[in-house]
Amino acid sequence: MASPAAKKTAASTSVKAPRPFTKEQDLRAYNDMLMIRRFEEKAGQLYGMGLIGGFCHLYIGQEAVVVGMQMASKPGDQVITGYRDHGHMLVCGMEANGVMAELTGRKGGYSKGKGGSMHMFSREKHFYGGHGIVGAQVALGTGLAFANRYRDNGSVSMAYFGDGAANQGQVYESFNMAELWNLPVIYVIENNRYAMGTAVSRASAQQDFSKRGLSFNIPGEQVDGMDVQAVYEAGLRAMEHARSGKGPYILEMQTYRYRGHSMSDPAKYRSKDEVDKMRNEHDPIEQVKERLLKKHKVTEDEIKKIEAEVRRVVNESAEFATSDPEPDVSELWTDITL
């Protein structure tokens, strides 16, 4: 894991330490990250009870990445990602009830219960889906950026993918087109170090993913993805670059997932001590909580109120997702192209 301070690669200029958050920014970050974590914990429980079928990939530990990027974005900017997607949905403004209902295959889900964990979207919220095919979302996110440039609407597309997907061929085809056409896209590489279960050191010849765009003249930087302040600052730089017509930008978020790749992964390829060290020393939520208490003088009671409201929303989503009816059989024939 790189040091917490963000640093630019040879493709970019030097980076200053992130500016401290205001009280309001830290409160927003704490609420949003805590919502993701509690939601994911509940999703894990429902999966264990057999109420969620298929695959389920949890975002626990990586919350600072999408929260910091969304704080740096503007209305109209788009998000597209892979299958570790629930956190992205929630921070994009999608309702917890609809997301959880989709996980349990219910009528009130964002894809009417037909998409499940990996395949739901909301055009209204500018969230263009989780995608189960590794790396597929990168080309699609580049296409969103092409539409933005064509329409001259000032919006930026954020295409999220992991360290494993970074080795897919279509990623580099997308890089080439994005730079060639100066497309307003930010490639957010969520490097959680293990892809499906293989350490980056064993799978990638170039382990500095921020350099993956060098041959296409795409600037990039490595960011401490466990620090929401660092993510936000890097996000602002990338947004300014893309929005001003300079083309694509790569952000390698050095983050860490506490759970296995999916719910069926025992994660025996890493030690318990390694996971505990990350939780105890780099947890993104605890960093913000400490700032709220010590720097911003937020009281324990105020923190408890936030936590109670988050628990209420998550518990309500679980209740909705287990009581909402399943879609009618006739839905098998809707929303498809023959």
BAKOL-229562 format. One record per residue (C-alpha): residue number from 0; x, y, z. Coordinates in pm, whole numbers, padded with zeros to 5 digits. Layout:
! residues N
(NUM, (X, Y, Z))
...
This chain:
! residues 338
(0, (00000, 00000, 00000))
(1, (00135, 00341, -00090))
(2, (00169, 00614, 00167))
(3, (-00154, 00802, 00244))
(4, (-00030, 01114, 00064))
(5, (-00145, 01128, -00297))
(6, (00121, 01161, -00561))
(7, (00128, 01225, -00934))
(8, (00303, 01001, -01180))
(9, (00553, 01112, -01440))
(10, (00255, 01185, -01663))
(11, (00130, 01462, -01435))
(12, (00234, 01758, -01225))
(13, (00312, 01744, -00855))
(14, (00030, 01724, -00602))
(15, (-00012, 01914, -00278))
(16, (-00154, 01756, 00036))
(17, (-00535, 01757, 00032))
(18, (-00708, 02057, 00184))
(19, (-00888, 01979, 00511))
(20, (-01262, 01926, 00486))
(21, (-01507, 02169, 00642))
(22, (-01742, 02039, 00908))
(23, (-02021, 02015, 00651))
(24, (-01804, 01817, 00410))
(25, (-01699, 01573, 00680))
(26, (-02058, 01529, 00794))
(27, (-02166, 01448, 00439))
(28, (-01876, 01210, 00389))
(29, (-01942, 01034, 00718))
(30, (-02313, 00992, 00648))
(31, (-02261, 00866, 00291))
(32, (-01980, 00624, 00374))
(33, (-02162, 00489, 00678))
(34, (-02476, 00438, 00468))
(35, (-02279, 00228, 00221))
(36, (-02117, 00019, 00491))
(37, (-02434, -00053, 00688))
(38, (-02623, -00128, 00367))
(39, (-02355, -00371, 00254))
(40, (-02344, -00539, 00593))
(41, (-02720, -00588, 00575))
(42, (-02695, -00719, 00220))
(43, (-02438, -00971, 00343))
(44, (-02681, -01083, 00613))
(45, (-02967, -01125, 00367))
(46, (-02739, -01322, 00135))
(47, (-02649, -01554, 00422))
(48, (-03020, -01608, 00488))
(49, (-03075, -01712, 00128))
(50, (-03279, -01404, 00041))
(51, (-03031, -01280, -00220))
(52, (-02945, -01520, -00500))
(53, (-02664, -01533, -00752))
(54, (-02349, -01329, -00698))
(55, (-02305, -01051, -00446))
(56, (-01990, -00836, -00425))
(57, (-01965, -00603, -00125))
(58, (-01799, -00260, -00120))
(59, (-01698, -00266, 00247))
(60, (-01366, -00085, 00293))
(61, (-01376, 00103, -00038))
(62, (-01640, 00361, 00057))
(63, (-01413, 00667, 00036))
(64, (-01355, 00622, -00338))
(65, (-01706, 00675, -00470))
(66, (-01804, 00920, -00195))
(67, (-01505, 01146, -00263))
(68, (-01560, 01133, -00638))
(69, (-01929, 01216, -00609))
(70, (-01846, 01509, -00383))
(71, (-01620, 01639, -00660))
(72, (-01874, 01587, -00937))
(73, (-02153, 01810, -01069))
(74, (-02519, 01736, -01152))
(75, (-02537, 01560, -01488))
(76, (-02205, 01377, -01454))
(77, (-02245, 01006, -01519))
(78, (-02128, 00698, -01331))
(79, (-02079, 00349, -01470))
(80, (-01907, 00064, -01290))
(81, (-01860, -00312, -01256))
(82, (-02026, -00560, -01026))
(83, (-01912, -00413, -00690))
(84, (-02173, -00147, -00744))
(85, (-02418, -00101, -00457))
(86, (-02220, 00182, -00299))
(87, (-02207, 00372, -00627))
(88, (-02585, 00348, -00660))
(89, (-02653, 00480, -00313))
(90, (-02420, 00779, -00347))
(91, (-02566, 00861, -00688))
(92, (-02898, 00915, -00513))
(93, (-03073, 00587, -00580))
(94, (-03307, 00487, -00297))
(95, (-03193, 00215, -00057))
(96, (-03535, 00047, -00084))
(97, (-03506, 00010, -00461))
(98, (-03147, -00114, -00451))
(99, (-03215, -00373, -00179))
(100, (-03536, -00484, -00350))
(101, (-03342, -00548, -00667))
(102, (-03090, -00757, -00472))
(103, (-03377, -00979, -00351))
(104, (-03541, -00995, -00693))
(105, (-03853, -00796, -00607))
(106, (-04095, -00591, -00815))
(107, (-03988, -00263, -00655))
(108, (-03623, -00305, -00755))
(109, (-03454, -00068, -00997))
(110, (-03457, -00333, -01269))
(111, (-03797, -00473, -01164))
(112, (-03626, -00759, -00985))
(113, (-03473, -00897, -01304))
(114, (-03118, -00763, -01279))
(115, (-03004, -00852, -00931))
(116, (-02684, -00732, -00768))
(117, (-02480, -00673, -01082))
(118, (-02731, -00530, -01328))
(119, (-02938, -00233, -01224))
(120, (-02930, 00128, -01336))
(121, (-03109, 00460, -01311))
(122, (-03103, 00693, -01607))
(123, (-03270, 00958, -01389))
(124, (-02975, 00949, -01147))
(125, (-02719, 00925, -01429))
(126, (-02610, 00582, -01306))
(127, (-02556, 00359, -01606))
(128, (-02519, 00030, -01435))
(129, (-02317, -00227, -01269))
(130, (-02183, -00472, -01528))
(131, (-02100, -00836, -01479))
(132, (-01860, -00869, -01773))
(133, (-01516, -00767, -01652))
(134, (-01408, -00442, -01815))
(135, (-01721, -00403, -02030))
(136, (-01822, -00083, -01855))
(137, (-01500, 00094, -01961))
(138, (-01596, 00102, -02328))
(139, (-01953, 00198, -02239))
(140, (-01832, 00478, -02011))
(141, (-01617, 00602, -02296))
(142, (-01928, 00602, -02514))
(143, (-02109, 00815, -02256))
(144, (-01822, 01062, -02275))
(145, (-01846, 01064, -02656))
(146, (-02215, 01156, -02623))
(147, (-02126, 01436, -02382))
(148, (-01873, 01580, -02625))
(149, (-02113, 01545, -02918))
(150, (-02388, 01724, -02724))
(151, (-02145, 01976, -02573))
(152, (-02331, 01948, -02243))
(153, (-02033, 01998, -02010))
(154, (-02082, 01663, -01835))
(155, (-01809, 01416, -01740))
(156, (-01834, 01038, -01744))
(157, (-01672, 00842, -01461))
(158, (-01590, 00483, -01555))
(159, (-01495, 00273, -01252))
(160, (-01311, -00057, -01280))
(161, (-01075, -00267, -01072))
(162, (-00713, -00376, -01089))
(163, (-00818, -00704, -01248))
(164, (-01023, -00537, -01520))
(165, (-00732, -00301, -01589))
(166, (-00562, -00584, -01780))
(167, (-00850, -00631, -02024))
(168, (-00787, -00542, -02388))
(169, (-01098, -00330, -02439))
(170, (-00970, -00095, -02168))
(171, (-00678, 00009, -02390))
(172, (-00893, 00041, -02699))
(173, (-01107, 00281, -02495))
(174, (-00801, 00473, -02376))
(175, (-00688, 00522, -02735))
(176, (-01021, 00654, -02859))
(177, (-01077, 00874, -02554))
(178, (-00745, 01052, -02597))
(179, (-00772, 01068, -02974))
(180, (-01108, 01245, -02948))
(181, (-01041, 01438, -02622))
(182, (-01338, 01278, -02451))
(183, (-01445, 01401, -02105))
(184, (-01400, 01075, -01917))
(185, (-01229, 00987, -01590))
(186, (-01107, 00630, -01557))
(187, (-01126, 00543, -01187))
(188, (-00922, 00230, -01119))
(189, (-01022, 00089, -00781))
(190, (-00708, -00104, -00695))
(191, (-00809, -00319, -00399))
(192, (-00493, -00526, -00451))
(193, (-00639, -00871, -00514))
(194, (-00881, -00865, -00812))
(195, (-01070, -01196, -00786))
(196, (-00809, -01342, -00556))
(197, (-00468, -01293, -00717))
(198, (-00233, -01030, -00580))
(199, (-00147, -00744, -00815))
(200, (00221, -00839, -00791))
(201, (00143, -01175, -00951))
(202, (-00094, -01053, -01221))
(203, (00031, -00715, -01345))
(204, (00367, -00637, -01503))
(205, (00309, -00264, -01442))
(206, (00175, -00229, -01089))
(207, (00144, 00150, -01102))
(208, (-00195, 00166, -01269))
(209, (-00183, 00544, -01298))
(210, (00080, 00489, -01570))
(211, (-00143, 00265, -01780))
(212, (-00234, 00558, -02006))
(213, (00121, 00681, -02072))
(214, (00145, 00539, -02423))
(215, (-00179, 00722, -02507))
(216, (-00064, 01050, -02346))
(217, (-00332, 01022, -02076))
(218, (-00221, 01177, -01746))
(219, (-00279, 00988, -01425))
(220, (-00209, 00984, -01055))
(221, (-00212, 00749, -00761))
(222, (-00446, 00841, -00479))
(223, (-00490, 00717, -00123))
(224, (-00833, 00568, -00177))
(225, (-00882, 00517, 00197))
(226, (-00881, 00895, 00255))
(227, (-01195, 01069, 00131))
(228, (-01020, 01408, 00139))
(229, (-00745, 01285, -00094))
(230, (-01003, 01130, -00327))
(231, (-01203, 01453, -00338))
(232, (-00898, 01665, -00424))
(233, (-00786, 01423, -00696))
(234, (-01142, 01414, -00825))
(235, (-01149, 01793, -00857))
(236, (-00824, 01790, -01057))
(237, (-00949, 01516, -01286))
(238, (-01287, 01687, -01331))
(239, (-01124, 02017, -01426))
(240, (-00899, 01841, -01676))
(241, (-01181, 01649, -01844))
(242, (-01440, 01924, -01830))
(243, (-01208, 02185, -01980))
(244, (-01163, 01987, -02300))
(245, (-00823, 01833, -02224))
(246, (-00948, 01476, -02261))
(247, (-00939, 01169, -02036))
(248, (-00770, 01131, -01696))
(249, (-00674, 00823, -01494))
(250, (-00708, 00800, -01117))
(251, (-00565, 00492, -00947))
(252, (-00744, 00465, -00614))
(253, (-00532, 00255, -00380))
(254, (-00801, 00101, -00166))
(255, (-00881, -00225, 00012))
(256, (-01182, -00452, 00043))
(257, (-01233, -00609, 00385))
(258, (-01449, -00894, 00258))
(259, (-01372, -01153, -00007))
(260, (-01415, -01093, -00378))
(261, (-01772, -01218, -00352))
(262, (-01979, -01380, -00078))
(263, (-01846, -01722, -00177))
(264, (-01481, -01619, -00140))
(265, (-01308, -01719, 00187))
(266, (-01017, -01486, 00100))
(267, (-00746, -01728, 00214))
(268, (-00493, -01559, -00014))
(269, (-00429, -01291, 00251))
(270, (-00376, -01298, 00624))
(271, (-00620, -01190, 00893))
(272, (-00347, -00966, 01033))
(273, (-00327, -00779, 00702))
(274, (-00701, -00713, 00700))
(275, (-00702, -00613, 01068))
(276, (-00415, -00371, 01010))
(277, (-00603, -00198, 00730))
(278, (-00921, -00176, 00940))
(279, (-00739, -00043, 01246))
(280, (-00504, 00202, 01077))
(281, (-00666, 00312, 00750))
(282, (-01042, 00273, 00782))
(283, (-01200, 00557, 00580))
(284, (-01503, 00599, 00804))
(285, (-01311, 00604, 01131))
(286, (-01078, 00872, 00992))
(287, (-01373, 01103, 00930))
(288, (-01539, 01018, 01261))
(289, (-01220, 01111, 01446))
(290, (-01206, 01446, 01267))
(291, (-01569, 01517, 01349))
(292, (-01514, 01448, 01717))
(293, (-01174, 01608, 01767))
(294, (-01145, 01883, 01506))
(295, (-01504, 01988, 01444))
(296, (-01618, 01929, 01804))
(297, (-01920, 01726, 01699))
(298, (-02067, 01553, 02005))
(299, (-02107, 01180, 02054))
(300, (-02483, 01234, 02063))
(301, (-02475, 01395, 01719))
(302, (-02274, 01104, 01585))
(303, (-02522, 00860, 01736))
(304, (-02812, 01043, 01568))
(305, (-02645, 01003, 01229))
(306, (-02579, 00636, 01296))
(307, (-02937, 00580, 01413))
(308, (-03082, 00740, 01100))
(309, (-02856, 00530, 00879))
(310, (-02965, 00214, 01062))
(311, (-03330, 00315, 01020))
(312, (-03295, 00361, 00643))
(313, (-03107, 00034, 00601))
(314, (-03347, -00167, 00818))
(315, (-03641, -00018, 00630))
(316, (-03482, -00119, 00300))
(317, (-03441, -00476, 00423))
(318, (-03803, -00487, 00537))
(319, (-03922, -00351, 00203))
(320, (-03701, -00593, 00010))
(321, (-03837, -00895, 00193))
(322, (-04205, -00795, 00186))
(323, (-04231, -00649, -00165))
(324, (-04388, -00898, -00411))
(325, (-04184, -01075, -00675))
(326, (-04238, -00958, -01035))
(327, (-04518, -01116, -01234))
(328, (-04419, -01393, -01473))
(329, (-04521, -01166, -01762))
(330, (-04218, -00947, -01681))
(331, (-04001, -01214, -01843))
(332, (-04104, -01067, -02177))
(333, (-04062, -00697, -02104))
(334, (-03755, -00476, -02149))
(335, (-03594, -00716, -02396))
(336, (-03512, -00698, -02766))
(337, (-03595, -00997, -02983))
